[in-house]
Amino acid sequence: MYAVIALFDAVLEQRIKRIWEDLESNEISYYANEVEDRVPHITLASYKEVSVTDFIKEMEAFYKDKRKIQVEFQALGSFINTKTLFYSPTVTKELMELHSNHHSYFASFQKGEESVYLPGKWVPHCTLANRLSEEKLKEAYGHCLNISGRLEGEINRIGLIRVDSSKHAPVIYSKSLIEL
C-alpha cells in the first residue's frame, strides 16, 4: 500500500516526536517504534498499488507550485472503536483545497478503492497512539490533554510512503512546497 502524506517543518515534527517519546517513556504507547521510519504526518490519500515512477512524476508536476500551509492542532480525538488517539488540525480552506485538489488530480490512480482518505470521508489527523487498551487510551488522552504550548507549524513537504507488512513505512519520495 502507498500513502501520500503532508509532512511538517522540523520544529513541529520534533514536538510531535517528543510526545510519542513521552507516551513511550510513560509506558502508555509504543506507536513511534512500531513501524520503522515513521514520521509525524497527516495522510492525504492512500492507494493499494501504483506505478511508483509514474506517480512520482505526477507528484513532481502537481506539487511544483503548491505553497506551504500553516497548520495548528487544537483538538485531541479518537476514532470510534479503534483505540487510536490523534491531534486534529484546524480545518482551513487551504488544507481542504490541498486535499480536494490532490484527489481531483490523482483520480485516475484511485481504481475504485474505498478509502477513509477520500473527500467526504476524510478526517485530517496526526496519530499519536493506536491499538491501545481502553485503559491506555484514557491514560494517553489525559497525558496529551495536558501538553502545554501551542502545537503549530507548517506543512512544508508532501511525501509518498510505502507501507509494507514488515513494519516499515519509508518516505520514498518527497516534494518541498514553496514559501507562503
N, C-alpha and C positions, 0 to 999 in steps of 0.2 A: 504494500500500500504506500501511497505517496501523499504528502500534505503540503500545502502552501501556507506558510506562516509569516506573521508580522513579527519582526524582531525589534528589540528595544535598544536605546542608547546604553552605553556602558554603565552609567550610574544607576539607572533603573534596573538593568539586568542584575547588577550586583546586589541591590536591595532585595530583590526577589530571591536570589540565591541565598542570601543571609537568612531569609525567612525559612526557606527549605532546610538550611543547616540548623536553625533553631528548633524546627519541628523534629529533626532527626536527633539532635543532642538531648532533647527532652523525651525521646523515645515515643513520639507520637506518630510520626510518619517517616518512611524511608523513600518517599517519592523521588527525591533528587537522584538517588543512586539505583533505582530500579531499572532504569534504562541508561546505558552509557551514552554520552554525547548529548544528553538532554539540556536544552536551553530554555529559559523563560520566553514565552511567546503567546500570541493569540492566533489560533488556527483560522484561516480564511476559507479553505477548501480541502477536500480530500478526494482521491482518485484511486481506484483499485489498481489500475495499470496505466502507464503512459510510456510513450517513447521518450526517454529522458532527453535525448539530443534535440528532438523536435520541440518538446515542452520548454526546455531551457531557451531555445531560440525565440520562442514566442514570449517567454517571460522577459527576455532582454528587450524585445521590441515594445511590449506593452508597458513595462515599468521604466523605460528610459526617461520619461518626462514627468513621472509622478513625484509629488512632493512629500516630504516628511510630514507626519501628523502628530500633533500634540495628543498625549493620552494621559488620563488621570483615572486612577482606580479609587472609587468612593463606596463601593458596595462589596460585601462579602456574601457569598451564596453557596448553595449546594443543589445539585441536580437531584430530583426526586428518585428515590430507590437506587441511588448509585454510590452513596457514601463518598462522594467527591466534593472537595472544598475548593472554591476558587474566588479570586478577585474579579469583579466585573468592572470594565471601564465605563466611564460616562459615554453614552452613545451619542456621538456627534454626527453632524451632517457629513463631515469629511471621512469618518470611519465607515459610515454606512455606504457612502459613494465608493470608497475603495473596495469594499466587499461586493457591492452590486456590480460595479464595472468589471471587476475581476471575473465574476461568474458570466456576465454577458460576453466578454471577450473569449473566455475559455470554454464556452458552452459545448463546443464540438468534442472536448475531451471527457465530458460527463457520462456519456454512453448509458443513460437510463438508470444510473446507480442512485439508490436512496442514500441520503447523507444528512446528518444533523447540521451541516455547514452550508446548506443551500439557502438562498434568500427565502425569507418567510419562515424558516425553521431555526435560523442561526441565533445563538445566544453567545455574544462575544465574551470571552473569559480567558483568564490566565490561571491554569490549575496550580494549586498549592499542595494538594494531597489527594490521593484516591485510594479506593479499595480499603477503606477504614472500617473498623467495627463501629457500632453505634456509639460506644463509649469514647473511642478515639476521635470520632468525628466531633463530638461535643467538646472534647479537650482541644482539638485543633481549632475549632471555631472560637473558643474562649481565648486561646493564645493569640490568634490572628486579629481578633476584635480589638485587642489592646495594643496593637502595633502603633507606635507614635510617629507623628510626622506624615506629611502628605506623600502619597505614592504617585509620583507623576514623572513624566519624561516625554520621550517621543518615540514613535515608530520610525526607525531610520533605515531599515532594510526589509526586503521581502526575501524569504528563503524557501527552498524546496527541500523537504526531508524525505528520506526513505525509512519507513518503519517496517522492521522485519521481526521474525519470531525469535531471533537470537538476542533480544534485548538491546538492540542498537537503533538509534534514530539520528544518524548523522545528517547535518546540513550538507547536501551535495552541491548546492548552488545558492548563492545569494546575490542580490542586486541592491546596491545602495540607492536610496531615494535622494532627490535633490533638495537643497535648502528651502526652508519655509519662505 
